[in-house]
Amino acid sequence: MGSDGELIDIVDEADRVTGRATRGEAYARGLRHRVAFVLVRDADDRIFVHRRTAAKRVFPSLYDMFVGGVVGAGETYDAAALREAEEELGVSGLPRPVPLFTFAYDSGTALGSWNSAVYEVRCTLPVRPQPEEIAWWDFLPEEEVERRLRTWQWTPDGLAAYELLRARHADAETARHRP
């Protein structure tokens, strides 16, 4: 995910670049920036779930069902999704994540808001998650993730992305069964 000194694009609500700032400055001033979320599934269709380390600046020690992070200055969402997924999973040669949808997230806090792109990727490689990013991890069946939504503390932006993903799947399922 990089450091506070990493340069990132600052964007408006329409996702147009309006300037650049360091990641630390963007969070300190609540500047809108870009984030990529990647839902990772293994060969058995289980979801990669992890708990962030206590040292993380944003949402420390919370669970997340996405890997990903802040899009670097001049970087595309697609490039950031692949880079972040490979870095956090500790793999190389991951297939290109498939873009699913975008959404704007407002933290409701001093952290501000970010424009977000959500992806999915299948990882059949053995993972070696970054210990500085990930304190615990496992691949969980989707039913188990659903049960844990009520009992674990999740990153609010990841939870928002997951709820949107669930709603899209439900809408697609409903549409598939219409006469």
Sequence and secondary structure as in RCSB ss.txt:
>XXXX:A:sequence
MGSDGELIDIVDEADRVTGRATRGEAYARGLRHRVAFVLVRDADDRIFVHRRTAAKRVFPSLYDMFVGGVVGAGE
TYDAAALREAEEELGVSGLPRPVPLFTFAYDSGTALGSWNSAVYEVRCTLPVRPQPEEIAWWDFLPEEEVERRLR
TWQWTPDGLAAYELLRARHADAETARHRP
>XXXX:A:secstr
   TT EEEEE TT  EEEEEEHHHHHHHT  EEEEEEEEE TT  EEEEEE TT SSSTT EES EEEE BTT 
 HHHHHHHHHHHHHT SS    EEEEEEEEE SSTT EEEEEEEEEE  S     TTTEEEEEEE HHHHHHHTT
TS B HHHHHHHHHHHHHHHHHHHHHT  
